Amino acid sequence: MQVGIAHRVDRRQSNERKAAEASPTTDAQGLVEFACECTKEDCERSVRVPLYVYRQLVEAGNQYLLQAGHHAFASYRTIVALGLMRIEERA
Ligand SMILES: [Zn+2]
């Protein structure tokens, strides 16, 4: 579990760096690709969301961006579910 948390923290830091860029790469729909912030250390999934959505969840402090079926906490609430994208917060 400790390793998993370190993984989640690491993913969040690199996602935050990406979100802080002046003009991160967006796809045709205006979505930015962020790494899944789950605690599975071998997870290499990515999730695409609008930049403002990612910035809002970072601001919330206890929310994480995840691929469907992946989780950031042992105990969580799903805030947003859209396609394969999930936003969870600690329950
Ligand atoms: Zn994951």
PDB file of the backbone (N, CA, C, O) and the ligand in Angstrom, with CONECT records:
HET     ZN  A 101       1
ATOM      1  N   MET A   1       0.828  -1.216   0.000  1.00  0.00           N
ATOM      2  CA  MET A   1       0.000   0.000   0.000  1.00  0.00           C
ATOM      3  C   MET A   1       0.861   1.264   0.000  1.00  0.00           C
ATOM      4  O   MET A   1       0.536   2.235  -0.684  1.00  0.00           O
ATOM      5  N   GLN A   2       1.968   1.256   0.772  1.00  0.00           N
ATOM      6  CA  GLN A   2       2.866   2.419   0.790  1.00  0.00           C
ATOM      7  C   GLN A   2       3.390   2.729  -0.603  1.00  0.00           C
ATOM      8  O   GLN A   2       3.452   3.884  -1.026  1.00  0.00           O
ATOM      9  N   VAL A   3       3.770   1.652  -1.310  1.00  0.00           N
ATOM     10  CA  VAL A   3       4.291   1.814  -2.667  1.00  0.00           C
ATOM     11  C   VAL A   3       3.204   2.413  -3.549  1.00  0.00           C
ATOM     12  O   VAL A   3       3.474   3.288  -4.371  1.00  0.00           O
ATOM     13  N   GLY A   4       1.970   1.933  -3.373  1.00  0.00           N
ATOM     14  CA  GLY A   4       0.843   2.432  -4.148  1.00  0.00           C
ATOM     15  C   GLY A   4       0.609   3.916  -3.930  1.00  0.00           C
ATOM     16  O   GLY A   4       0.339   4.654  -4.877  1.00  0.00           O
ATOM     17  N   ILE A   5       0.711   4.348  -2.690  1.00  0.00           N
ATOM     18  CA  ILE A   5       0.504   5.766  -2.386  1.00  0.00           C
ATOM     19  C   ILE A   5       1.609   6.606  -3.024  1.00  0.00           C
ATOM     20  O   ILE A   5       1.339   7.679  -3.565  1.00  0.00           O
ATOM     21  N   ALA A   6       2.845   6.125  -2.963  1.00  0.00           N
ATOM     22  CA  ALA A   6       3.960   6.836  -3.583  1.00  0.00           C
ATOM     23  C   ALA A   6       3.718   6.970  -5.083  1.00  0.00           C
ATOM     24  O   ALA A   6       4.022   8.001  -5.683  1.00  0.00           O
ATOM     25  N   HIS A   7       3.170   5.919  -5.675  1.00  0.00           N
ATOM     26  CA  HIS A   7       2.860   5.932  -7.103  1.00  0.00           C
ATOM     27  C   HIS A   7       1.806   6.997  -7.407  1.00  0.00           C
ATOM     28  O   HIS A   7       1.927   7.749  -8.374  1.00  0.00           O
ATOM     29  N   ARG A   8       0.774   7.048  -6.568  1.00  0.00           N
ATOM     30  CA  ARG A   8      -0.307   8.009  -6.776  1.00  0.00           C
ATOM     31  C   ARG A   8       0.209   9.448  -6.650  1.00  0.00           C
ATOM     32  O   ARG A   8      -0.165  10.324  -7.431  1.00  0.00           O
ATOM     33  N   VAL A   9       1.072   9.674  -5.654  1.00  0.00           N
ATOM     34  CA  VAL A   9       1.647  11.000  -5.434  1.00  0.00           C
ATOM     35  C   VAL A   9       2.510  11.411  -6.622  1.00  0.00           C
ATOM     36  O   VAL A   9       2.482  12.558  -7.069  1.00  0.00           O
ATOM     37  N   ASP A  10       3.277  10.446  -7.120  1.00  0.00           N
ATOM     38  CA  ASP A  10       4.153  10.677  -8.258  1.00  0.00           C
ATOM     39  C   ASP A  10       3.354  11.057  -9.509  1.00  0.00           C
ATOM     40  O   ASP A  10       3.706  11.992 -10.227  1.00  0.00           O
ATOM     41  N   ARG A  11       2.276  10.313  -9.750  1.00  0.00           N
ATOM     42  CA  ARG A  11       1.409  10.592 -10.907  1.00  0.00           C
ATOM     43  C   ARG A  11       0.770  11.976 -10.786  1.00  0.00           C
ATOM     44  O   ARG A  11       0.692  12.727 -11.758  1.00  0.00           O
ATOM     45  N   ARG A  12       0.315  12.296  -9.573  1.00  0.00           N
ATOM     46  CA  ARG A  12      -0.306  13.604  -9.359  1.00  0.00           C
ATOM     47  C   ARG A  12       0.692  14.714  -9.657  1.00  0.00           C
ATOM     48  O   ARG A  12       0.341  15.715 -10.280  1.00  0.00           O
ATOM     49  N   GLN A  13       1.938  14.540  -9.212  1.00  0.00           N
ATOM     50  CA  GLN A  13       2.942  15.586  -9.441  1.00  0.00           C
ATOM     51  C   GLN A  13       3.205  15.792 -10.921  1.00  0.00           C
ATOM     52  O   GLN A  13       3.317  16.931 -11.374  1.00  0.00           O
ATOM     53  N   SER A  14       3.306  14.711 -11.683  1.00  0.00           N
ATOM     54  CA  SER A  14       3.583  14.906 -13.105  1.00  0.00           C
ATOM     55  C   SER A  14       2.347  15.449 -13.824  1.00  0.00           C
ATOM     56  O   SER A  14       2.480  16.221 -14.773  1.00  0.00           O
ATOM     57  N   ASN A  15       1.147  15.057 -13.384  1.00  0.00           N
ATOM     58  CA  ASN A  15      -0.075  15.627 -13.965  1.00  0.00           C
ATOM     59  C   ASN A  15      -0.182  17.123 -13.662  1.00  0.00           C
ATOM     60  O   ASN A  15      -0.585  17.912 -14.516  1.00  0.00           O
ATOM     61  N   GLU A  16       0.183  17.499 -12.445  1.00  0.00           N
ATOM     62  CA  GLU A  16       0.115  18.919 -12.068  1.00  0.00           C
ATOM     63  C   GLU A  16       1.078  19.750 -12.902  1.00  0.00           C
ATOM     64  O   GLU A  16       0.767  20.874 -13.296  1.00  0.00           O
ATOM     65  N   ARG A  17       2.252  19.183 -13.166  1.00  0.00           N
ATOM     66  CA  ARG A  17       3.223  19.893 -14.011  1.00  0.00           C
ATOM     67  C   ARG A  17       2.626  20.113 -15.402  1.00  0.00           C
ATOM     68  O   ARG A  17       2.775  21.185 -15.988  1.00  0.00           O
ATOM     69  N   LYS A  18       1.952  19.092 -15.920  1.00  0.00           N
ATOM     70  CA  LYS A  18       1.343  19.182 -17.241  1.00  0.00           C
ATOM     71  C   LYS A  18       0.230  20.234 -17.248  1.00  0.00           C
ATOM     72  O   LYS A  18       0.130  21.036 -18.176  1.00  0.00           O
ATOM     73  N   ALA A  19      -0.607  20.219 -16.198  1.00  0.00           N
ATOM     74  CA  ALA A  19      -1.723  21.166 -16.108  1.00  0.00           C
ATOM     75  C   ALA A  19      -1.230  22.601 -15.962  1.00  0.00           C
ATOM     76  O   ALA A  19      -1.933  23.539 -16.337  1.00  0.00           O
ATOM     77  N   ALA A  20      -0.019  22.781 -15.416  1.00  0.00           N
ATOM     78  CA  ALA A  20       0.523  24.113 -15.181  1.00  0.00           C
ATOM     79  C   ALA A  20       1.148  24.711 -16.439  1.00  0.00           C
ATOM     80  O   ALA A  20       1.408  25.912 -16.495  1.00  0.00           O
ATOM     81  N   GLU A  21       1.389  23.874 -17.446  1.00  0.00           N
ATOM     82  CA  GLU A  21       1.966  24.385 -18.694  1.00  0.00           C
ATOM     83  C   GLU A  21       1.012  25.412 -19.305  1.00  0.00           C
ATOM     84  O   GLU A  21      -0.207  25.298 -19.179  1.00  0.00           O
ATOM     85  N   ALA A  22       1.576  26.393 -19.954  1.00  0.00           N
ATOM     86  CA  ALA A  22       0.765  27.459 -20.545  1.00  0.00           C
ATOM     87  C   ALA A  22      -0.224  26.901 -21.569  1.00  0.00           C
ATOM     88  O   ALA A  22      -1.398  27.271 -21.576  1.00  0.00           O
ATOM     89  N   SER A  23       0.260  26.017 -22.427  1.00  0.00           N
ATOM     90  CA  SER A  23      -0.639  25.422 -23.412  1.00  0.00           C
ATOM     91  C   SER A  23      -0.319  23.947 -23.587  1.00  0.00           C
ATOM     92  O   SER A  23       0.397  23.565 -24.513  1.00  0.00           O
ATOM     93  N   PRO A  24      -0.850  23.121 -22.697  1.00  0.00           N
ATOM     94  CA  PRO A  24      -0.605  21.680 -22.800  1.00  0.00           C
ATOM     95  C   PRO A  24      -1.208  21.141 -24.106  1.00  0.00           C
ATOM     96  O   PRO A  24      -2.138  21.727 -24.661  1.00  0.00           O
ATOM     97  N   THR A  25      -0.675  20.038 -24.576  1.00  0.00           N
ATOM     98  CA  THR A  25      -1.172  19.446 -25.817  1.00  0.00           C
ATOM     99  C   THR A  25      -2.608  18.966 -25.634  1.00  0.00           C
ATOM    100  O   THR A  25      -2.905  18.203 -24.714  1.00  0.00           O
ATOM    101  N   THR A  26      -3.488  19.416 -26.511  1.00  0.00           N
ATOM    102  CA  THR A  26      -4.874  18.956 -26.447  1.00  0.00           C
ATOM    103  C   THR A  26      -5.208  18.210 -27.730  1.00  0.00           C
ATOM    104  O   THR A  26      -4.591  18.436 -28.771  1.00  0.00           O
ATOM    105  N   ASP A  27      -6.188  17.319 -27.645  1.00  0.00           N
ATOM    106  CA  ASP A  27      -6.619  16.614 -28.846  1.00  0.00           C
ATOM    107  C   ASP A  27      -7.717  17.415 -29.547  1.00  0.00           C
ATOM    108  O   ASP A  27      -8.007  18.545 -29.152  1.00  0.00           O
ATOM    109  N   ALA A  28      -8.321  16.844 -30.574  1.00  0.00           N
ATOM    110  CA  ALA A  28      -9.319  17.570 -31.371  1.00  0.00           C
ATOM    111  C   ALA A  28     -10.516  18.029 -30.544  1.00  0.00           C
ATOM    112  O   ALA A  28     -11.164  19.020 -30.881  1.00  0.00           O
ATOM    113  N   GLN A  29     -10.808  17.308 -29.461  1.00  0.00           N
ATOM    114  CA  GLN A  29     -11.934  17.702 -28.592  1.00  0.00           C
ATOM    115  C   GLN A  29     -11.516  18.677 -27.491  1.00  0.00           C
ATOM    116  O   GLN A  29     -12.336  19.054 -26.654  1.00  0.00           O
ATOM    117  N   GLY A  30     -10.262  19.081 -27.488  1.00  0.00           N
ATOM    118  CA  GLY A  30      -9.794  19.998 -26.451  1.00  0.00           C
ATOM    119  C   GLY A  30      -9.473  19.299 -25.145  1.00  0.00           C
ATOM    120  O   GLY A  30      -9.409  19.937 -24.094  1.00  0.00           O
ATOM    121  N   LEU A  31      -9.270  17.984 -25.205  1.00  0.00           N
ATOM    122  CA  LEU A  31      -8.978  17.226 -23.988  1.00  0.00           C
ATOM    123  C   LEU A  31      -7.474  17.068 -23.810  1.00  0.00           C
ATOM    124  O   LEU A  31      -6.727  16.971 -24.783  1.00  0.00           O
ATOM    125  N   VAL A  32      -7.043  17.042 -22.550  1.00  0.00           N
ATOM    126  CA  VAL A  32      -5.640  16.836 -22.235  1.00  0.00           C
ATOM    127  C   VAL A  32      -5.508  15.438 -21.628  1.00  0.00           C
ATOM    128  O   VAL A  32      -6.354  15.003 -20.846  1.00  0.00           O
ATOM    129  N   GLU A  33      -4.431  14.744 -22.003  1.00  0.00           N
ATOM    130  CA  GLU A  33      -4.236  13.388 -21.508  1.00  0.00           C
ATOM    131  C   GLU A  33      -3.441  13.410 -20.207  1.00  0.00           C
ATOM    132  O   GLU A  33      -2.306  13.884 -20.173  1.00  0.00           O
ATOM    133  N   PHE A  34      -4.043  12.895 -19.135  1.00  0.00           N
ATOM    134  CA  PHE A  34      -3.374  12.811 -17.843  1.00  0.00           C
ATOM    135  C   PHE A  34      -3.211  11.347 -17.451  1.00  0.00           C
ATOM    136  O   PHE A  34      -3.975  10.485 -17.886  1.00  0.00           O
ATOM    137  N   ALA A  35      -2.199  11.079 -16.618  1.00  0.00           N
ATOM    138  CA  ALA A  35      -1.980   9.702 -16.153  1.00  0.00           C
ATOM    139  C   ALA A  35      -3.028   9.344 -15.102  1.00  0.00           C
ATOM    140  O   ALA A  35      -3.413  10.180 -14.285  1.00  0.00           O
ATOM    141  N   CYS A  36      -3.483   8.097 -15.133  1.00  0.00           N
ATOM    142  CA  CYS A  36      -4.401   7.578 -14.121  1.00  0.00           C
ATOM    143  C   CYS A  36      -3.726   7.703 -12.748  1.00  0.00           C
ATOM    144  O   CYS A  36      -2.561   7.339 -12.591  1.00  0.00           O
ATOM    145  N   GLU A  37      -4.457   8.215 -11.768  1.00  0.00           N
ATOM    146  CA  GLU A  37      -3.887   8.474 -10.440  1.00  0.00           C
ATOM    147  C   GLU A  37      -4.270   7.403  -9.415  1.00  0.00           C
ATOM    148  O   GLU A  37      -4.492   7.707  -8.243  1.00  0.00           O
ATOM    149  N   CYS A  38      -4.344   6.164  -9.864  1.00  0.00           N
ATOM    150  CA  CYS A  38      -4.687   5.082  -8.937  1.00  0.00           C
ATOM    151  C   CYS A  38      -3.452   4.639  -8.154  1.00  0.00           C
ATOM    152  O   CYS A  38      -2.358   5.167  -8.349  1.00  0.00           O
ATOM    153  N   THR A  39      -3.643   3.662  -7.265  1.00  0.00           N
ATOM    154  CA  THR A  39      -2.534   3.184  -6.447  1.00  0.00           C
ATOM    155  C   THR A  39      -1.891   1.906  -7.002  1.00  0.00           C
ATOM    156  O   THR A  39      -1.053   1.294  -6.340  1.00  0.00           O
ATOM    157  N   LYS A  40      -2.289   1.506  -8.222  1.00  0.00           N
ATOM    158  CA  LYS A  40      -1.649   0.330  -8.833  1.00  0.00           C
ATOM    159  C   LYS A  40      -0.312   0.750  -9.414  1.00  0.00           C
ATOM    160  O   LYS A  40      -0.261   1.502 -10.387  1.00  0.00           O
ATOM    161  N   GLU A  41       0.775   0.262  -8.817  1.00  0.00           N
ATOM    162  CA  GLU A  41       2.092   0.751  -9.226  1.00  0.00           C
ATOM    163  C   GLU A  41       2.450   0.440 -10.675  1.00  0.00           C
ATOM    164  O   GLU A  41       3.295   1.121 -11.257  1.00  0.00           O
ATOM    165  N   ASP A  42       1.818  -0.585 -11.274  1.00  0.00           N
ATOM    166  CA  ASP A  42       2.140  -0.900 -12.661  1.00  0.00           C
ATOM    167  C   ASP A  42       1.118  -0.308 -13.645  1.00  0.00           C
ATOM    168  O   ASP A  42       1.124  -0.646 -14.829  1.00  0.00           O
ATOM    169  N   CYS A  43       0.252   0.569 -13.153  1.00  0.00           N
ATOM    170  CA  CYS A  43      -0.766   1.168 -14.027  1.00  0.00           C
ATOM    171  C   CYS A  43      -0.126   2.189 -14.961  1.00  0.00           C
ATOM    172  O   CYS A  43       0.583   3.094 -14.522  1.00  0.00           O
ATOM    173  N   GLU A  44      -0.389   2.026 -16.262  1.00  0.00           N
ATOM    174  CA  GLU A  44       0.144   2.975 -17.243  1.00  0.00           C
ATOM    175  C   GLU A  44      -0.990   3.618 -18.028  1.00  0.00           C
ATOM    176  O   GLU A  44      -0.771   4.167 -19.108  1.00  0.00           O
ATOM    177  N   ARG A  45      -2.209   3.550 -17.483  1.00  0.00           N
ATOM    178  CA  ARG A  45      -3.360   4.092 -18.192  1.00  0.00           C
ATOM    179  C   ARG A  45      -3.346   5.605 -18.183  1.00  0.00           C
ATOM    180  O   ARG A  45      -2.738   6.233 -17.315  1.00  0.00           O
ATOM    181  N   SER A  46      -4.022   6.179 -19.156  1.00  0.00           N
ATOM    182  CA  SER A  46      -4.185   7.622 -19.132  1.00  0.00           C
ATOM    183  C   SER A  46      -5.651   7.943 -19.358  1.00  0.00           C
ATOM    184  O   SER A  46      -6.401   7.155 -19.934  1.00  0.00           O
ATOM    185  N   VAL A  47      -6.033   9.109 -18.894  1.00  0.00           N
ATOM    186  CA  VAL A  47      -7.427   9.541 -18.920  1.00  0.00           C
ATOM    187  C   VAL A  47      -7.434  10.945 -19.520  1.00  0.00           C
ATOM    188  O   VAL A  47      -6.603  11.780 -19.163  1.00  0.00           O
ATOM    189  N   ARG A  48      -8.379  11.206 -20.438  1.00  0.00           N
ATOM    190  CA  ARG A  48      -8.426  12.518 -21.085  1.00  0.00           C
ATOM    191  C   ARG A  48      -9.600  13.342 -20.579  1.00  0.00           C
ATOM    192  O   ARG A  48     -10.748  12.897 -20.616  1.00  0.00           O
ATOM    193  N   VAL A  49      -9.305  14.529 -20.115  1.00  0.00           N
ATOM    194  CA  VAL A  49     -10.341  15.445 -19.618  1.00  0.00           C
ATOM    195  C   VAL A  49      -9.995  16.863 -20.061  1.00  0.00           C
ATOM    196  O   VAL A  49      -8.848  17.153 -20.402  1.00  0.00           O
ATOM    197  N   PRO A  50     -11.014  17.760 -20.053  1.00  0.00           N
ATOM    198  CA  PRO A  50     -10.695  19.167 -20.314  1.00  0.00           C
ATOM    199  C   PRO A  50      -9.763  19.677 -19.216  1.00  0.00           C
ATOM    200  O   PRO A  50      -9.856  19.244 -18.068  1.00  0.00           O
ATOM    201  N   LEU A  51      -8.878  20.586 -19.566  1.00  0.00           N
ATOM    202  CA  LEU A  51      -7.906  21.111 -18.603  1.00  0.00           C
ATOM    203  C   LEU A  51      -8.582  21.708 -17.363  1.00  0.00           C
ATOM    204  O   LEU A  51      -8.121  21.492 -16.242  1.00  0.00           O
ATOM    205  N   TYR A  52      -9.675  22.459 -17.560  1.00  0.00           N
ATOM    206  CA  TYR A  52     -10.317  23.105 -16.404  1.00  0.00           C
ATOM    207  C   TYR A  52     -10.870  22.086 -15.417  1.00  0.00           C
ATOM    208  O   TYR A  52     -10.907  22.338 -14.213  1.00  0.00           O
ATOM    209  N   VAL A  53     -11.303  20.930 -15.929  1.00  0.00           N
ATOM    210  CA  VAL A  53     -11.822  19.877 -15.045  1.00  0.00           C
ATOM    211  C   VAL A  53     -10.683  19.354 -14.159  1.00  0.00           C
ATOM    212  O   VAL A  53     -10.857  19.154 -12.957  1.00  0.00           O
ATOM    213  N   TYR A  54      -9.518  19.137 -14.777  1.00  0.00           N
ATOM    214  CA  TYR A  54      -8.392  18.640 -13.986  1.00  0.00           C
ATOM    215  C   TYR A  54      -7.941  19.671 -12.946  1.00  0.00           C
ATOM    216  O   TYR A  54      -7.641  19.323 -11.804  1.00  0.00           O
ATOM    217  N   ARG A  55      -7.899  20.938 -13.356  1.00  0.00           N
ATOM    218  CA  ARG A  55      -7.478  21.991 -12.413  1.00  0.00           C
ATOM    219  C   ARG A  55      -8.445  22.085 -11.234  1.00  0.00           C
ATOM    220  O   ARG A  55      -8.026  22.313 -10.099  1.00  0.00           O
ATOM    221  N   GLN A  56      -9.751  21.907 -11.509  1.00  0.00           N
ATOM    222  CA  GLN A  56     -10.739  21.964 -10.428  1.00  0.00           C
ATOM    223  C   GLN A  56     -10.553  20.824  -9.433  1.00  0.00           C
ATOM    224  O   GLN A  56     -10.676  21.022  -8.224  1.00  0.00           O
ATOM    225  N   LEU A  57     -10.258  19.637  -9.943  1.00  0.00           N
ATOM    226  CA  LEU A  57     -10.130  18.518  -9.007  1.00  0.00           C
ATOM    227  C   LEU A  57      -8.853  18.631  -8.177  1.00  0.00           C
ATOM    228  O   LEU A  57      -8.824  18.206  -7.023  1.00  0.00           O
ATOM    229  N   VAL A  58      -7.806  19.198  -8.755  1.00  0.00           N
ATOM    230  CA  VAL A  58      -6.580  19.435  -7.983  1.00  0.00           C
ATOM    231  C   VAL A  58      -6.874  20.439  -6.870  1.00  0.00           C
ATOM    232  O   VAL A  58      -6.434  20.279  -5.732  1.00  0.00           O
ATOM    233  N   GLU A  59      -7.625  21.471  -7.225  1.00  0.00           N
ATOM    234  CA  GLU A  59      -7.970  22.506  -6.260  1.00  0.00           C
ATOM    235  C   GLU A  59      -8.796  21.934  -5.098  1.00  0.00           C
ATOM    236  O   GLU A  59      -8.667  22.377  -3.957  1.00  0.00           O
ATOM    237  N   ALA A  60      -9.638  20.954  -5.404  1.00  0.00           N
ATOM    238  CA  ALA A  60     -10.497  20.344  -4.381  1.00  0.00           C
ATOM    239  C   ALA A  60      -9.659  19.655  -3.302  1.00  0.00           C
ATOM    240  O   ALA A  60     -10.101  19.529  -2.160  1.00  0.00           O
ATOM    241  N   GLY A  61      -8.451  19.211  -3.660  1.00  0.00           N
ATOM    242  CA  GLY A  61      -7.539  18.673  -2.662  1.00  0.00           C
ATOM    243  C   GLY A  61      -7.640  17.183  -2.385  1.00  0.00           C
ATOM    244  O   GLY A  61      -6.620  16.523  -2.186  1.00  0.00           O
ATOM    245  N   ASN A  62      -8.867  16.636  -2.368  1.00  0.00           N
ATOM    246  CA  ASN A  62      -9.003  15.214  -2.032  1.00  0.00           C
ATOM    247  C   ASN A  62      -9.630  14.416  -3.182  1.00  0.00           C
ATOM    248  O   ASN A  62     -10.206  13.350  -2.965  1.00  0.00           O
ATOM    249  N   GLN A  63      -9.511  14.945  -4.408  1.00  0.00           N
ATOM    250  CA  GLN A  63     -10.089  14.262  -5.568  1.00  0.00           C
ATOM    251  C   GLN A  63      -8.998  13.780  -6.508  1.00  0.00           C
ATOM    252  O   GLN A  63      -7.944  14.403  -6.639  1.00  0.00           O
ATOM    253  N   TYR A  64      -9.277  12.644  -7.166  1.00  0.00           N
ATOM    254  CA  TYR A  64      -8.303  12.062  -8.077  1.00  0.00           C
ATOM    255  C   TYR A  64      -8.954  11.649  -9.380  1.00  0.00           C
ATOM    256  O   TYR A  64     -10.127  11.280  -9.425  1.00  0.00           O
ATOM    257  N   LEU A  65      -8.162  11.722 -10.443  1.00  0.00           N
ATOM    258  CA  LEU A  65      -8.614  11.351 -11.782  1.00  0.00           C
ATOM    259  C   LEU A  65      -8.212   9.903 -12.054  1.00  0.00           C
ATOM    260  O   LEU A  65      -7.052   9.524 -11.890  1.00  0.00           O
ATOM    261  N   LEU A  66      -9.186   9.105 -12.470  1.00  0.00           N
ATOM    262  CA  LEU A  66      -8.924   7.674 -12.622  1.00  0.00           C
ATOM    263  C   LEU A  66      -9.604   7.090 -13.846  1.00  0.00           C
ATOM    264  O   LEU A  66     -10.598   7.613 -14.349  1.00  0.00           O
ATOM    265  N   GLN A  67      -9.032   5.986 -14.306  1.00  0.00           N
ATOM    266  CA  GLN A  67      -9.702   5.182 -15.323  1.00  0.00           C
ATOM    267  C   GLN A  67     -10.735   4.326 -14.597  1.00  0.00           C
ATOM    268  O   GLN A  67     -10.507   3.918 -13.458  1.00  0.00           O
ATOM    269  N   ALA A  68     -11.880   4.047 -15.247  1.00  0.00           N
ATOM    270  CA  ALA A  68     -12.918   3.207 -14.645  1.00  0.00           C
ATOM    271  C   ALA A  68     -12.323   1.917 -14.092  1.00  0.00           C
ATOM    272  O   ALA A  68     -11.547   1.248 -14.774  1.00  0.00           O
ATOM    273  N   GLY A  69     -12.685   1.567 -12.858  1.00  0.00           N
ATOM    274  CA  GLY A  69     -12.197   0.323 -12.247  1.00  0.00           C
ATOM    275  C   GLY A  69     -10.921   0.503 -11.441  1.00  0.00           C
ATOM    276  O   GLY A  69     -10.510  -0.408 -10.723  1.00  0.00           O
ATOM    277  N   HIS A  70     -10.286   1.675 -11.551  1.00  0.00           N
ATOM    278  CA  HIS A  70      -9.068   1.954 -10.782  1.00  0.00           C
ATOM    279  C   HIS A  70      -9.435   2.892  -9.633  1.00  0.00           C
ATOM    280  O   HIS A  70     -10.359   3.699  -9.741  1.00  0.00           O
ATOM    281  N   HIS A  71      -8.691   2.770  -8.533  1.00  0.00           N
ATOM    282  CA  HIS A  71      -9.050   3.567  -7.362  1.00  0.00           C
ATOM    283  C   HIS A  71      -7.836   4.176  -6.678  1.00  0.00           C
ATOM    284  O   HIS A  71      -6.747   3.603  -6.675  1.00  0.00           O
ATOM    285  N   ALA A  72      -8.055   5.357  -6.096  1.00  0.00           N
ATOM    286  CA  ALA A  72      -6.977   6.074  -5.420  1.00  0.00           C
ATOM    287  C   ALA A  72      -6.988   5.823  -3.917  1.00  0.00           C
ATOM    288  O   ALA A  72      -5.990   6.046  -3.232  1.00  0.00           O
ATOM    289  N   PHE A  73      -8.130   5.355  -3.413  1.00  0.00           N
ATOM    290  CA  PHE A  73      -8.283   5.122  -1.972  1.00  0.00           C
ATOM    291  C   PHE A  73      -8.964   3.782  -1.750  1.00  0.00           C
ATOM    292  O   PHE A  73      -9.677   3.297  -2.628  1.00  0.00           O
ATOM    293  N   ALA A  74      -8.754   3.181  -0.591  1.00  0.00           N
ATOM    294  CA  ALA A  74      -9.464   1.953  -0.247  1.00  0.00           C
ATOM    295  C   ALA A  74     -10.943   2.275  -0.071  1.00  0.00           C
ATOM    296  O   ALA A  74     -11.806   1.444  -0.355  1.00  0.00           O
ATOM    297  N   SER A  75     -11.223   3.464   0.392  1.00  0.00           N
ATOM    298  CA  SER A  75     -12.599   3.880   0.643  1.00  0.00           C
ATOM    299  C   SER A  75     -12.834   5.197  -0.095  1.00  0.00           C
ATOM    300  O   SER A  75     -12.185   6.199   0.205  1.00  0.00           O
ATOM    301  N   TYR A  76     -13.760   5.202  -1.062  1.00  0.00           N
ATOM    302  CA  TYR A  76     -13.903   6.353  -1.950  1.00  0.00           C
ATOM    303  C   TYR A  76     -15.350   6.587  -2.340  1.00  0.00           C
ATOM    304  O   TYR A  76     -16.201   5.710  -2.188  1.00  0.00           O
ATOM    305  N   ARG A  77     -15.611   7.763  -2.837  1.00  0.00           N
ATOM    306  CA  ARG A  77     -16.895   8.118  -3.434  1.00  0.00           C
ATOM    307  C   ARG A  77     -16.628   8.526  -4.873  1.00  0.00           C
ATOM    308  O   ARG A  77     -15.674   9.258  -5.138  1.00  0.00           O
ATOM    309  N   THR A  78     -17.450   8.067  -5.803  1.00  0.00           N
ATOM    310  CA  THR A  78     -17.295   8.488  -7.198  1.00  0.00           C
ATOM    311  C   THR A  78     -18.078   9.787  -7.399  1.00  0.00           C
ATOM    312  O   THR A  78     -19.286   9.840  -7.169  1.00  0.00           O
ATOM    313  N   ILE A  79     -17.379  10.814  -7.824  1.00  0.00           N
ATOM    314  CA  ILE A  79     -17.989  12.134  -8.013  1.00  0.00           C
ATOM    315  C   ILE A  79     -18.484  12.294  -9.443  1.00  0.00           C
ATOM    316  O   ILE A  79     -19.588  12.785  -9.681  1.00  0.00           O
ATOM    317  N   VAL A  80     -17.641  11.866 -10.403  1.00  0.00           N
ATOM    318  CA  VAL A  80     -17.983  11.993 -11.820  1.00  0.00           C
ATOM    319  C   VAL A  80     -17.652  10.684 -12.524  1.00  0.00           C
ATOM    320  O   VAL A  80     -16.582  10.111 -12.316  1.00  0.00           O
ATOM    321  N   ALA A  81     -18.586  10.211 -13.366  1.00  0.00           N
ATOM    322  CA  ALA A  81     -18.350   9.032 -14.195  1.00  0.00           C
ATOM    323  C   ALA A  81     -18.794   9.388 -15.605  1.00  0.00           C
ATOM    324  O   ALA A  81     -19.977   9.626 -15.848  1.00  0.00           O
ATOM    325  N   LEU A  82     -17.848   9.424 -16.533  1.00  0.00           N
ATOM    326  CA  LEU A  82     -18.162   9.790 -17.906  1.00  0.00           C
ATOM    327  C   LEU A  82     -17.313   8.911 -18.824  1.00  0.00           C
ATOM    328  O   LEU A  82     -16.089   9.040 -18.850  1.00  0.00           O
ATOM    329  N   GLY A  83     -17.954   8.023 -19.571  1.00  0.00           N
ATOM    330  CA  GLY A  83     -17.196   7.075 -20.384  1.00  0.00           C
ATOM    331  C   GLY A  83     -16.302   6.261 -19.468  1.00  0.00           C
ATOM    332  O   GLY A  83     -16.774   5.661 -18.501  1.00  0.00           O
ATOM    333  N   LEU A  84     -15.008   6.239 -19.773  1.00  0.00           N
ATOM    334  CA  LEU A  84     -14.065   5.484 -18.933  1.00  0.00           C
ATOM    335  C   LEU A  84     -13.412   6.377 -17.884  1.00  0.00           C
ATOM    336  O   LEU A  84     -12.540   5.935 -17.136  1.00  0.00           O
ATOM    337  N   MET A  85     -13.843   7.635 -17.835  1.00  0.00           N
ATOM    338  CA  MET A  85     -13.244   8.586 -16.900  1.00  0.00           C
ATOM    339  C   MET A  85     -13.997   8.587 -15.576  1.00  0.00           C
ATOM    340  O   MET A  85     -15.228   8.590 -15.544  1.00  0.00           O
ATOM    341  N   ARG A  86     -13.231   8.584 -14.480  1.00  0.00           N
ATOM    342  CA  ARG A  86     -13.837   8.677 -13.150  1.00  0.00           C
ATOM    343  C   ARG A  86     -13.095   9.729 -12.340  1.00  0.00           C
ATOM    344  O   ARG A  86     -11.877   9.877 -12.440  1.00  0.00           O
ATOM    345  N   ILE A  87     -13.860  10.455 -11.536  1.00  0.00           N
ATOM    346  CA  ILE A  87     -13.235  11.310 -10.529  1.00  0.00           C
ATOM    347  C   ILE A  87     -13.743  10.823  -9.190  1.00  0.00           C
ATOM    348  O   ILE A  87     -14.949  10.713  -8.969  1.00  0.00           O
ATOM    349  N   GLU A  88     -12.820  10.535  -8.309  1.00  0.00           N
ATOM    350  CA  GLU A  88     -13.184  10.029  -6.984  1.00  0.00           C
ATOM    351  C   GLU A  88     -12.648  10.945  -5.908  1.00  0.00           C
ATOM    352  O   GLU A  88     -11.652  11.645  -6.091  1.00  0.00           O
ATOM    353  N   GLU A  89     -13.341  10.921  -4.772  1.00  0.00           N
ATOM    354  CA  GLU A  89     -12.768  11.586  -3.606  1.00  0.00           C
ATOM    355  C   GLU A  89     -12.753  10.594  -2.448  1.00  0.00           C
ATOM    356  O   GLU A  89     -13.489   9.607  -2.435  1.00  0.00           O
ATOM    357  N   ARG A  90     -11.899  10.884  -1.488  1.00  0.00           N
ATOM    358  CA  ARG A  90     -11.792  10.032  -0.310  1.00  0.00           C
ATOM    359  C   ARG A  90     -13.136  10.030   0.423  1.00  0.00           C
ATOM    360  O   ARG A  90     -13.719  11.089   0.659  1.00  0.00           O
ATOM    361  N   ALA A  91     -13.615   8.865   0.773  1.00  0.00           N
ATOM    362  CA  ALA A  91     -14.918   8.785   1.463  1.00  0.00           C
ATOM    363  C   ALA A  91     -14.744   9.082   2.945  1.00  0.00           C
ATOM    364  O   ALA A  91     -15.718   9.065   3.697  1.00  0.00           O
TER     365      ALA A  91
HETATM  366 ZN    ZN A 101      -4.809   3.239 -12.772  1.00  0.00          ZN2+
END
